[in-house]
Amino acid sequence: MNRQTKLVIFAFCIVKLALHLIADSNSGFQGDELLHIETGNHLAFGFMEFPPIIGVLAFIQNLFQSESIFVHHIFSHLAAILILIFVSKITVELGGKTKAVFLVLLCFIIAPAFLRSQQLFQPVVFSQLFWVLNFFFLTKYVKSLERKYLWLLTFGAVLAFLTKYDAVFFIFGVSSLLFFKSTRQALIKQNFWWNIIVFIILISSNIIWQIVNDFPVLKMFDRLYETQLNRQTPSEVLSDLLMALNPLTLLITIPAIVSMFHHSMRNYRPSTVSILLSTIFLAFSQGKGYYFYPIALTVLPFGGIFWEQIMLPKRKWLIYPIGILLAIGVILIPFGMPVFPLESYLKHDYPYENRDVVKGGQFNVRFEERYSKEKWAVTLKELKTVYDSLPNPEKNNTIIWGKHYAQAGAVNVFNGRYDLPKAYSLHGSFYNWVPKGDMPETTICLGYNVGDFFNEYFEEVTIVKTIYNPYSENEEELHQHIYICKKPKHSYDELKTLFKDRVFE
């Protein structure tokens, strides 16, 4: 990699990091992040919705004892920069030079797909990192057939699996190594079954955890298919993916598909076939559009190489119109992450989204983190008012029940500022952290428009506060209600039994 290419990569790293830091200053926590942060306080070999790596990262971030967005995005930002670097390294490994890297990274920066998904503290960004890292190791192995890259790929696959279960799609794609004589012979000579055995041993702790806990991840997938995946059509997934990648990046992605199977890439055929196998398996599994983002990251380098090696040698001037056209794509960046404050977004960007406002709402803002700073500040202040209104004997023994895990997570992240008791929930992984024994005589409950939900579990249920959210995308979350609930009908253990099959509802 020459000095000019390194400078291009460094410049894009600065731009990438700047965008994320600006977004940090204009946003709050997305609901799932509040769950992920809480996992750091309950380290385990697995969680209801995902493998254990996110909990380890959260534990490290929680050592700062901070509610800062920046602190809880440290690893996400680091992963985003590493993704950029390894996408560049893949491009170089495939034969690309400065122009190819420039075009690939320009697509990377303007694609909304790689903005928000790499901004939030979620397994998604780390899944993308390990996907491109492992594709880099795969390409190095295909090129050199050196055993060390096979072991690096093995350990990388372990980390990917322990980060997000979509690693199985990448691992399925790696089976392409068995389809080609040169790689198959190398695998046999290097006793590749030991790599398989080591992989299984290293992920076994998470598999055992799933078995002991009655495979909650399978229940989550069943719920996901029931409520979302079975309702989407291939055309919807494709259109969502096209917009997420930015239509202008078709200038790179379409040539990339041609380049992948061009004779100049014949030495990398196992790598290109692995992409094809992963895509087919994912499509067959009815994956959402964003499930394909890691695959897109491995496709882009081929597009950069197509232009640099096939088109530009004869028409060098093409680099300028292509670069200008791609640069125009920056206009979509505000739709991919909150680079503007909420007020500016509502004034300048929101009108162009033409989104229907739900009945009773005012704005219908995409992405909860755009307004969640205000949302949780109001919610926690109201909870504090209700909590302080309780007599001291009740106050000293009460606890907060958040119907949704994000509500419980918000209370626990911000309770240091508001001096509130800890919150629990029976939703998602919070189910495993519910206290034991008898419930207190008084519980403060927090829920969206849940009707008479809490009446089933308390003799007395009184709504004391209603909090309006004018930005909600759906009617259910337009209002949050705070209840004072007394005389519980069940113990915590009995509640867990009642909710055993309702964890993801």
Helices and strands as residue ranges (DSSP letters): H 3-25, H 31-39, H 53-62, G 71-73, H 74-93, H 98-110, G 112-114, G 116-118, H 123-144, H 147-161, H 167-174, G 175-179, H 181-189, H 193-212, H 216-227, G 229-231, H 234-245, G 247-249, H 250-260, G 263-268, H 269-284, G 289-292, H 293-305, I 306-311, G 316-318, H 319-328, G 329-332, H 333-336, H 342-344, I 345-349, G 350-353, G 368-370, H 372-389, H 392-395, E 399-402, H 405-418, E 423-424, G 428-433, E 442-447, G 453-456, E 458-468, G 475-477, E 479-488, H 492-498
